[in-house]
Amino acid sequence: MAATDSILVLNAGSSSLKFSVFAAGARLEPMLRGQIAGLPESPAFRAADHEGRVVSEEPCRSRDLGHAEAVDYLLSWCKRKDILGGRLVGAGHRVVHGGTGMTKPVRINPQVLAEIEALTVLAPLHQAHSLAAIRALAIAAPGLPQVACFDTSFHRTQPPLAQAFAIPREYLKLGVRRYGFHGLSYEYIAEILPTLDPRAAVGRTIVAHLGNGASLCAMQCCRSIATTMGFTAVDGLVMSTCCGSIDPGVLLYLHQHAGLDLHEIEQMLYERSGLLGFSGISGDMRTLMGCDDPRAGQAIDLFVYRAAREIGSMAAVLGGLDAIVFTGGIGENAASVRGAICRASRWLGIELDEAANARGGPRITSPASRVAAWVVPTNEELVIAQHTARVLGLRLPVSRGHARPMSDRGSQA
């Protein structure tokens, strides 16, 4: 295989297309990462090399750019800059929902594409965008093999009780169960945890993926046994615009007495709640942390409270705790939020090292702390590239350079 061969990784979010390029020579090596943000109304392109140096930052000439058009824009830019080198040998996609049937990465064919599309109803904010990117790439490069990597797969190791809802069993046939998400991020943490904290890797660890979307995963021996997200990615913790767990009676009340129809309730749950809804200011943690309005502080306090409460729940499932790992845009970058969560969880045996936390770790607890707390930048793109290489039979040894993903406006995801 030529040293200039490469693998493209795409992550289609609700308003962005994130991308990475890995050289597939003797081993996988990161070359480029970036995103087209602000889709569809105000798209802007940004790319950085493997060391984080910005190589291009520009508004896209076209407006009203959808995910399919964003793929075309990216490929055109790569061609102009000769980024992809001699040969693009494969593309890997983050796909949010794999249901119960797709429990591992798979090469995309018409049948797989149909199965992914059928799951759109379970992930309405994400699945359609992934499909658009897959189809656009198939048109632009018809012979290019593509691989789907699912955010739900990592959680299929959970016991049946952890996946169950206490509702009539006939609805299980409709796929109503707890699936869990952020699996690719959790998989990355599980892969590197043995080198970071061997005791935690064979023990009981809670990983906190805190960002625009936020969830916790309880791991026993690096396997998922419980998570806060459930049937959809709106469940669990407070997020940027999603409410997290809510009494279903509230939704019935809003429908029956406040006149909200199903579309309005869906919009409220996914787009008008969370940090944005509770603060009335912004869903961006950075904005709230820099704001003097009391509502901003109250929203942050609620975010911390709910995270700490659910950490207690995950610790109960694990029967104790050896370590907690913070990752995601907020988990990696918001020291004050991490610190508040650790202080609220002190009863579990977490002794925060304030100076280490301010530095960003990697370990942010004192040597005497019974529970170790870590800050670990996630790298879902590397996991997807690994899976793509394996599914396509490339059999490459994998570089574990763990380069920090390029930060961007959407990096709280």
C-alpha positions, 0 to 999 in steps of 0.5 A: 500500500502506498504511503500516500493512501488515506482514510477519510472520517466524517461526522455529520452533526445537526449543523456541522460536518466534521472531518478528519483525514488519516494517512494509511501507510505503514500505520494510521497517522492523523493528517488533517481535521476540521469542520464545516460549521454553521450549516445550512445558513452560514457555513464556514470552513476550518481545517488544521493539521495534526498538530493543530495549526490552522491551514485554512479558515474561510466562509463558504462561498455558497449559502444554504449549504446542506450536508450533501453539499458540504461533502462536495465542498470538502472533497473539492477543497481537498482536491485543490490542496492535494490533501488526500494524496495518491489514493483515498482507500476508504471512508468511515462515518459516525452514525448515531443509531445502530438499533439492536441489529447493527452492533459493530462497524459494517461496510455500507451497502444498499441493505445497510443503508436501508437499515440505517434509514429505518432507524431515523425515527429513533434519532431524528436530529442526527441520522438523516444528516449521516445518510446525506453525507453517505449518499453524497460521498457515494455519488462523488466517489462511487467506487469508494468503500464506506464504513458505518460506525455506530454510537450505540454499539458500545452499550450492547454489553449492558445487561438486559435490565439496564436496557429495559423500561417498565412498560408493557412488553409488547412495545419492546417489539417496536424497539422501545428500550435503552440504547445509550449513545456517545459510544465511540467516545467511550470506546476510545476512553476504554482503549487507552484507560489501561495505559492511563490507570490500570487499576481503573481499567480492571475496576469500576469507572465512570466516564463523563462525556460532557459537551453539547450532548452530555452523558455518563457511562458506567464501565466495569473492566472497560465494558459498558454496564449502564449509561444515562442516555436511553431510548433517545439522546435527549435523556439523562443529563442537562445538555446544551439545548436538550432537557435530559431526564424529565417526568413524562407527566410534564409532557402530558400536562403541556399537551393537555393544558398548555396546548402544545402539539407533538411537534412543539413538544419535540422542538422544546425537548431538543432545541429549546431546553437544557442550558439554553432554556433554563438560562434564557441566554445561551446553550453554550457553556463558555458563554454562560461561564462568562456571563454575569446574569444570575440565570447563567449561574443557575443554569451551570449549577443545574448542570453540575447538580444533575451530573453529580446526582447521576454519578451517584446513580452510576456508582450505585450500579457499579457497587463502588467507584475507582475512577472518573474520567472527564471528556468532551468539550466541557469535560476537557475544558471547563475546569470550574465545572469539573471542580464543582462536580468533583466537590459535589461527589466528594462523598464517593472518595474524590479528593480534588487537587485544585491546582491540577484541575486548573492545569487540566490534569491529566490527573486532577485528584490528590495522590491520597484520593481513594477515587482517581479523577482524570481529564482525557481528550476524546478522539472518536475520529481515531476510533472510526479510522481504526474500525474503517481500516479493520472492516476494509481488511487493511490490517494496519498497526494503529498509531496511539498518538492520541492527538487532541481534536481540533477545538471549534465552536461545536466541540462541546458535542 
